[in-house]
């Protein structure tokens, strides 16, 4: 079946999902990600021009 912009795709599941997303493993990964992002923010502030790094990510 090809894409047709005039026909809505209504077979998406309802939100929020029924599964419990707040598992111990996922929360531990969130804590680690938060720590690493804070570390990256600290390194970015030591750059002479921190916006240079952000501009390259956008490109």
Buried (B, 14 or more C-beta within 10 A) or exposed (E): EEEEEEEEEEEEEEEEEEEEEEEEEEEEEEEEEEEEEEEEEEEEEEEEEEEEEEEEEEE
